[in-house]
Amino acid sequence: MNAVEIKNLSKNFGPKQAVCGLDMTVPMGAIYGFIGENGSGKSTTEKMICGLIPTSGGSIKLYGKDYTDEAVRAKMGVLIEAPGCFPGLTVFDNMMLQASNLSIPNADQEVIKVLKTVRMEGAAGNKYKNCSLGMKQRVGIAMALLGDPTLLVLDEPLNGLDADGMRIMREVFLDIIKDGQRSIIVSSHLLGELQKVATHYGIIRHGKMICEMTADELDASCRTYTALQSAEMNRTKMLLGCKYSRVEEDEAGYLRVYDMVSPEDIVTYLYENGICVTEVGTDKIGLEEYYIDLMKGGK
């Protein structure tokens, strides 16, 4: 059974169609990276999944049941935009208020448990207003975890985090799904970070799902290339461009050859033409470059 199954979903805001015929499948136990440009319909889709705004058409099923079913809605935890916390209260007190809103039994024990999950038990006594952005994001995820939900919907939880905050957040995501009983839908523009944890991806554009794939399928789709530098980069680029179909210069100043050819063949070809290669190696494009290629219409 899938955690989420969406068919032909649409949403209109007056004459504007924000989501158009969208299909989406989130398996059980997945970290589903939901990717798209600003205004592509990500947040609108997430809000419809969570029941925060009505749909204009199509169907949403959670665990095989309609998303309006009260029993399945109780299995969902949500963090969209920012957590609703009182700045002057401590993290623990804010959590207890939310636990009270949800009528959670043994609230103090549950609060301590979810704070440990998000690595915030040591900051439970901090006032919320004194927490860093990363800590506030983790408080929001802790609130979403209250009541032991099996589906989390998180909108841009990585925004504004430093390197250590992102590392902690990755650990939290992996801990949440480790038993295979929870699924996470997480949208983010930080595709390099998302690639480190996501098991599945959905790429949306202009309100339509243009691609869904697993992490393994992404890895198989990402092209391998040879990257190199030489003492005569302009002439090297010209020579490579005459022989190979796709040669590009990256931001680090390396020339990339995307043809299925060995580095040895490239080095030999350049040497025969009087060019000495100073650095050479192979690599694969990542999620970010794959996404950019897809948006440009590449394959």
Steps between C-alpha positions, in 0.01 A plus 500: 500500500620852420493781753368747241333446163388804302317481168420787262517760779417860412467830682369827363528842658250695294618490138846374599563125505771435761491119474395324181432126469773401745572133578722413797594185690683492833590145614500388861831568671613753238668836531334662201687804370242735345681732260398795286553867427332773703138512391506146357222379733699318772357680802149501351521122453629449853221714644240295312654176628476639853142620453593863555343605170234321293575333169340609172507149357667162515554265792737470795530173688698444819569136578230398252227721648367839399707780654194642678463182709553597863691184585765558234517874568601413855807323356639822351748752640555832324756781492413758236663842524585549872395323821235684700690571821482767768836683498512560875427140601758226523530230238358248749201718590420562133515128440273431795244747367495320168474164675201637693339618175534146365372341826811283521513279812821501707586824324823571687646160408394539138653849481832377641500210253451716189748762622758223526415390146581848364807545726336779702468344846791711625326821390157425645538781755602762241252770413384452144599854402861424599526190280699505177321450168612138487372437852165660413472275196562196718240620751254515211585144399466389864152652507416317178613175665268535798239227498730258316391577140601270216509772232689829533461788256785749534523816290856632457634380841863543384477868412749725676685221681877495539706191420463353849126569504461317169700205628277473806187531286619217274556281805152585627336406168680165490405427862134578429471244219738234629221262607342519153163603644530875441520697177614858446412743223762774509527791258829685467702716263822361650523208262852395599385451859177332395694248290680380813180368660218468245394153388249627242451821302216686337577793270216744436481782248211738425274291720572171322711204612762461230707224659488254792792267574682311771848597618639199311325609180641850542848356543460295183373805309778736606762519228866422560751750365875553475625824655840644418727801504799591286746784456316615186132490589366699204679284243408187695132594491520565126667164431261305720204677341614382156512134607229453764130584494468673836777695668426755773697711745379475860505761776831370637674555167517136390401381155246218501468244224168317520557250219543133593877504462785410735720769658801323347362552148441869568847551646659314207305706246607827663863387534509415131388857435767653721288554814623382840217414742579609856195346675249236393232291669146365464185586693120495471258789498293536817133568566540875456655472154252230399216729606644798310539285189141382536372856533690591181349205318813286517511124539 
